[in-house]
Amino acid sequence: MPKQNIIDELRERGLVKQVVFEDDLKKMLDEGSQSFYIGFDPTADSLHVGHFMQMIVAKRLQDAGHRPIILIGGGTAMVGDPSGRTDMRSMMTKETIAHNVECFKKQMARFVRFEGENAAILVNNADWLLDLNYIDFLREVGANFSVNRMLTAECYKQRLEKGLTFLEFNYMLMQSYDFLVLNRKYGCVLECGGDDQWSNILAGADLIRRKEQKAAFAITFDLLTTSEGIKMGKTAKGAVWLDPNKTAPYDFFQYWRNIADADVEKVFRFLTFLPLDEIEELTKYNDERMNKAKERLAYELTKMVHGEEEAENALKKAHAAFSGDSENMPSATIPSGMTSVADILVAVAKVPSKGEAKRLIQGGGISVDGVKVTDIMAQITDSQIANGFTLQKGKKNFYKVTVE
């Protein structure tokens, strides 16, 4: 039986959203190792769940024999991508961008190989964008773009309503130029990204075909969204990060453990390497048996991002929370003067504000030592101060709290 083409494999998992010249691309990928690239703007000091999906795609393509070029947008980050935004991104300093790039490098090594056969290459577009001669750039690149056509792109439509700066308008040209540079230097033939990048990616492939008279391809992948169309990876506390100092491994585990039943199969298909028949078997239920599937999903993703030891620890803590085994619960220490349950929720359970903590109490979602808290001004008792206590938020989040 012939080996399945990687594009067909990605389609089978539901990942592919749009692709240009698909038959030609599949033929080229079947002929031997090809270089492809995925870009990341270093707008924070950690990758988040949205980046996670792109790194999984890069790993799949690398495992299929192709060479990843991981482009860090040290240059484009100084402009800011307008895609999917209604306001302008804040400007970052060169020092902040350089720090974020270093953080990205360490995290990416968990997903793609930077040594051995078809080793990944890490590049920073600051190396060729920051010293560009503007007139030369306009003559070589700008002359190939129609303003009328650019204004029809989805990435600009929303911003036009509130005002699109000329700075941001240049983003498509710079991203396209990145693809051209990588094609010339490394023979890169394919750019990948989320579907909100389709206009920019397609423009880059078109630029190579115009300038180099060579084949170039664009492919985008479905965004990681819930069944309601909301982007995954957002919580009341903010983004779900891959850095354990920003999102603890247990919180990362719990995020996936608590997703809606309707989203479990999609996340398994997109983010794990489990065979499709095993995924189908795990997710075929419409009852409490889906909890086992969610636990397996959370374990697999935590293992991939934080390692097997952290995944095992998170699993033990999760089991402890449900079984009442306080020895393995997540633990926290609070200062001796902190007695308000609302304050403790902010400090221990990462509730974003005291107001939100009071709303959780009013909604009946908070218990201390198994007793539901109903008073927003509730205080822990002298006995709890002396002996510690168990704090419960919702049905699934338990914390063993001690007082200094």
N, C-alpha and C positions, 0 to 999 in steps of 0.2 A: 504494500500500500504506500503510495507516494507521500512524502512529508507535507503537512499542511502549510500553506503560505501564511506568513505571519499576519498579513492584513486580514485574511480570512479568519484567523484565530482571534484577532482583536474584534472583528465583526461579530463572531460567535458569542463573545462575552459582552456584547452590547456597547463596546467602547467607541467605535468609529461613528462620528457625526457627519463630517464632510471630507471629501477627498477629490483631488483633481487628477485626471488622466489615470484612473485606478488600474486599468488593465496594464498600461505601460509600467506603472510603478511596481505592480506585482511581478511582472516579468523581470524587471531590473533587480528586485530583491531576491528572486530565485536564482539569478545568474551568479551571485557571489556577494561577499561582504561589501556593504555600502555605508557611507558616513551620513549620519542624520544629526540634526541638532534640535535642542529644546532650550528656550531662554527663560531666565529667572531674573527679575529685577530685585535687587537687594534692598527692599524698602523696610525691612526689619532685621533683627539680629538672629532670627531663627526661621526655618521653614515651617509652614503650617500644613493643615490637612489638604488644602488645595494643591500645594506643591507636591505633597505625598503622592497624589494620584499621578502626576506627571513623571515623578521618579520611578513609579511602578511601570509605566509605559516604557520609559527608557531602559529599565531592566529587562522587560520582555523582548524588546528589540535587540538588546545586546546578547541575551541568551539565545536568540535566533541567529546569531553570527554577525550582527552589524555593529558598527562603531559609533558610540554616542559622543557627540560634542556638546558639553554642558556649557552654555554661554551665560555668564553672569553679566548683567547689564549695568556695569559700573558707569558707563557713559550715558545710556538711555535713562538711568535712574535720576540723572541730574535734570531731566526734562519732565518725566512722569507720563505714564501711559494713560490716556483718557478713556480707554475701553471700559465700559461698564460703570462709568462714574458720572455723576451729575455736577461735581465740583472739581476744582483743580487740586492736585496733590500738593502737599507741603514740600518745599524745596529742602534737600538734604545737603550737608557739607561733604566734601571729598573725604574727610576723616571718618565720618559716620559710615559712608558707603564702603570704604576700605575695611572697616571693622566688620560690617555685615557680611562682606564677601568671605572673610576668613571663617566666620561662623558657618556659612553655607557649606564651605569646602568639607569641613569635618563631618557634617551631617550627611552629605551626599555619598560619602564613602560607604555608608551602610547599604546603599542600594545598587550602585554600579561599581564595576572593577576599574581601577585606575592603573592596573598592571596586568601583564600577560596578554593573551591573544585578544584582538580587537579591543584593547584597553581604551577606556574613556579618556577624552581630552577635556581639560577645563580651560576655558578662555574668558577673557574679560574685554568687553567691547570698548572700554575706556582706552585700551591700547591703540585703537585706530580712530575712535571718534573724537577724543579730546583735542587732538592736534590737527583736525581737518582744516583745510583752507576752504572757507565758505563758498567762494566763487567757483573753485574747482568742483566742489560737491554739487552745487547747483547745475553746473554744466554737464557733469557726468551722470548724476542721479536725477536731479529735479526735472530735467528736460524730458524724462520718460514718464512723468506722472501728469495726468489730467486732473485739474482742480475740480471740475464738474463731477468726475467719477469719484474722486476722493470724498466729496461731500455727501455722496449717497451711501457711504460705508456706515454700518451700524455703530462702529466705535465712535463716530463723530456726531451722529444724529441727536443723541440725548444732550450732548454738551452744547450743541448749537442753540438749544432753547435758552440756556443760561449764559452763554458766552464762551466761545472756544478761543483760547489764546493762540497766537501764531507760534509760540513756543511748543504747545501741544500738537499743533497741526503738523509740525515737522516729525513727529514720532514715527509715523508710518514710513517716511522716507529713510529714517535712520535704521529702523528694524529691517527694512528691505535691503539696505546697504550691508547690514550684518550678514545676511544670507549670501549676498554677492561676495563679500570678503571671504567667508568660510568656503564658498564654492571654489574660489580661486586658489586659496591656500591649502585646503584639505580635501578638495573634491566632494564637498558636501552636496548631496542631491535632494535632501528631504528636510523640510522643517515641520516640526510637530508642536502642538499646543492645545489649549482649551478652546472650545468653540467660540468663546467671546473674542478670540484672536484671529478669526477666519480672514477678515479683511486685510490685516497686516501681513499674515502668512502668505495669502494668495498674491499680494502685491510683490513680495520678495521673489516668489517663484516666477512671476511674470517679468520682473526686472532681469533675472538671469537669462531667461529665454530671449529677451530683447537684446541685452548687451553681449551675451556670450554665444548666442545661437546654440544653446545646449539644453538638454532636458533638465527640468527641475520640478519638484513636486511639493504639494502642500497637503497636510492631513490634520484634521482637528478631532478632538475626542469630546464625548459628552461630558458636561460638567457634573460634578458629584453633588446632586441635589436630592432632596427628600421627595416623597410621592406628591407633596403639595408644591413642588417647584422651588423650594427654599434651599439655598446653598448650605451644604453640610459643613461642620467644623466651626460653628458659631454657638456660643453658650451665653448665659446671662453674665458670665465673668469675662467674656470676650472670645477671641479665637482659640482653637485647640492647636497648640504648638507641638512641634516635635522635640524641642529642647526640654529636658526633664526639669530644668530650673524654672521654666515658664508654665508648663503643664506637667504636673507630677505623673509618673507612670500609672499610679492607681487611678487618678482622675482621667487620664487618657483611656485606660481600660473601661472605666465606668461610662465614659461618653458613648462608646460603641455598645456596651452592654445594655444601655438604656434607649437605643434608637427604636423607632416604631417598627412593629412587625413587618409592615408593608415595605420597608426599606432594606431589610436584611439581605435578601437575595441579590439585589443590585450591588450592595457594598461587597458581598462575597465575590461576585463576578468581576467587579472593577479592581479591587484592591488585594485580593488573595490569589494564591497560585493553586488552590484546591481544584481538582478536576470538576467539570461541570456536572457530571452525574452525581458526585458526592454532595455538591452544593444543592442540587435538586432534592436529594434525599433528606438533607438537613432542614430545608426550608419549606417542605411540602405541607406543613401542618398549619392549622388555624386555631390553635389552643395553646395551653401552657407549655407544650413541648417546644414551642419557638424559643423559650428561655434558654434551652440547651444550645440552640443554634446561635443565639446572641452571645452566650458565654464563649462558645468556640470562636466566634468572629472576633470578639474582644481580645481573646488570648492570642490568636494568630497575628493580629495587627500590632499588639503590644510587643510580642516577641520580635516582630520584624523591625520595629522602630527602636525598642529599648533593650532587646536581648531576652534570652530565655529565662534568666534568673529573675528579672523584673516582672516578666509575664507570670511566672509561678508565684511570686510574692503577691501580685495584684489579685490573682485567682484565689489564693489563700485568704486574703483580706476580705474579698467579696463573699466567700463561703462563710467566713467568721461572722460577717455582718448579719447574714441571714440566719445563722445557727445560734447566734448569741454568744459565740466564743470570743470573749473580750480580749484574749491574749493576742489574737491575730488581727484585730480591728486596726484601722488607721488611728494613730494616736496624736494628741496635741497637748501642749501645755499653755496655760493662760496665766497672766499675772494675778497676784493675790487680790488686788483691788477690783478685778473685773467680775461682777456678779450678775449683771443684766443678761438675760438669755439672748436678747436682741444683739447686744455687743458681742457676745460669745459666738453667735452665728456668723457675724462679719469676720471675726478673727479666725475661727476654726473651719467653718464650712464654706468660706470664700464667697459668702453672699455679698453682692457688690455695694450695698449701703444699708444703713440702719433702717431706713424707710422700707426697703425691700424685705428686711428681716421681719419687721412688724407686720407687713402684709402676709408673709408666710405663716406667721403665728395666727393672725386673724383667719386665715384660710384653713386652719387645722392641720397644717403640714409639719408641725414640730413637736417632738416629744423629748422629755428628759427622764432617763431611767424608766422608760416604758410608759410614762404618764404624759398624756397630751397637754401641751401648754396652750392656754386660751387667753391669758392676759398679756397684752403687749408690754406691760411694765414688769413682767415676772422676773424674779431673782432666784438664783440657785440657793439651796439651803446650807446651813453651817455644816451639816453632815456631808453634803456633796463637796463642799470646799475642802473638808478634811480627808475624805476618802476617794474623791474622784467620782465621775459619773459618765453615763453613756448619753450622747446627744444623737438624736435621729432627725434627719431632714428628708421628708418624703418617705417613700416606702423602701428605698434602697440604699440610702446613704447614712452610715453609722460612724460615730467617732468616739473613741475612748479619750476622755478629757481629764487631765489632772491639773491641780492648781499649785502654782509655785509656793 
